[in-house]
Amino acid sequence: MKIIDLKTRTVAIPLNAQLRHNTGVHPGYFLRTVLEVVTDEGLVGLGEVGGGDQRGALQKLKPRILGLDPFHLGMIKQKVLRSIYYLSNARLYAAIEMACLDIQGKAFNRPLSDLLGGAVRDRVPFIAYLFWRYDRPGGGHDERAEDMADLCVQLHEELGVNSMKLKAGVMDPMEEARVLELCRERLGDRFGLRIDPNGLWSVVTAVRVGRRLEPLDIEYFEDPAWGLEGNAAVRQKIRIPIATNMYPNRFDDLGPAVRLGAVDIVLTDLHYWEGPRGVKDLEAVCRTFNLGVAMHSGAEFGIELAAMLHTAATIPTMTFAGDAHYHYLTDDIIQGGLMKYEDGCIRVPTGPGLGVALDEDKMKHYERYYEEKGDYYARFHQDPYRPKWFPMVGGTCEG
């Protein structure tokens, strides 16, 4: 079997609100680049990657994989990811690996999880991922801790989720701490609580917030300050597990993170950690050093969500509910539309490979929608209600 083509398309899907974070605003839609790896035997594998329009970058890699066997992922990884540093991009390689594993599963008529050692669970739990919203359903913006707590209760009731994470670094740090206090009060002691300012806060601010949150017995504090040194400094001063999807988010920095004592829990991500097989490598290292593992969300559509589900299903130590932006999407590009939540979980697809297929009508529709809306990564995630705003690391507490 040989790879004979790599096709790429960029699509955008509307959200039910604009989502704020400390580096800008998702302006009412997510966008992803979808790739199809075509073989000479007629099998087509699906992949997906975010970070803006990646069609040009993927097409630059196309000559490196044409003629290769999609089962020879070691060779493909060397040629795509390892051979030349200025074309090296783990995100792009991960999308290609995803597609090749989809092909392999289809060739054997087995689900992708079987290629990774087999599933130990048939469904994966997810969280209520809370973002401060502009133009939320029904109108208005989220402005107070009560707004976030209301959203958390709503998602708990509608989706059955039993954990939450606040995307922080947007409002005053103490107002964001109050969100978790309200969620604990409204949803009880067994409801999981997390907070993630994406490294925005200074060590002093992060420690102050962490000490306020210690009585809540939260699951973890994610990337409280900037860099390995920042996370390590916070970890020394508070009694809350420190998690990360930023420091480290690649194998080069994993050893230094362990030596510094910077982290307790690493969030896996198919793109940062070099595909589903790379995530399995990461999990083995985490197990060696007694680090916990959780799952990061990159605003994925159904192709990547399927790959995340298959991968998570094979990791016994992944006991934390996974991140997902998925409940903000209004539609999906896969046949059957949005995957369904059942008691806070999404079932692992059972078909061959990824177990999902493209809906061509929706692909065409959302390709047109992308061409209409454009690549907001090129616009620096602008804040439509604060035109002079720009992100700044080192937020401090006031009051």
Secondary structure as UniProt FT lines:
FT   STRAND          3..15
FT   STRAND          18..21
FT   TURN            22..23
FT   STRAND          24..26
FT   STRAND          29..39
FT   TURN            40..41
FT   STRAND          44..49
FT   HELIX           55..65
FT   TURN            66..67
FT   TURN            70..71
FT   HELIX           73..77
FT   HELIX           78..82
FT   HELIX           85..87
FT   HELIX           90..108
FT   HELIX           112..115
FT   TURN            116..117
FT   STRAND          123..126
FT   STRAND          128..130
FT   STRAND          133..134
FT   TURN            137..138
FT   HELIX           145..159
FT   STRAND          163..167
FT   HELIX           173..187
FT   TURN            189..190
FT   STRAND          194..196
FT   TURN            198..199
FT   HELIX           203..213
FT   HELIX           214..216
FT   STRAND          220..222
FT   HELIX           227..237
FT   STRAND          242..244
FT   HELIX           251..253
FT   HELIX           254..260
FT   STRAND          265..268
FT   TURN            270..274
FT   HELIX           275..288
FT   TURN            289..290
FT   STRAND          292..295
FT   HELIX           302..313
FT   TURN            316..317
FT   HELIX           326..328
FT   TURN            335..336
FT   TURN            343..344
FT   STRAND          345..347
FT   HELIX           360..373
FT   HELIX           376..379
FT   TURN            380..381
FT   TURN            384..385
FT   TURN            387..388
//
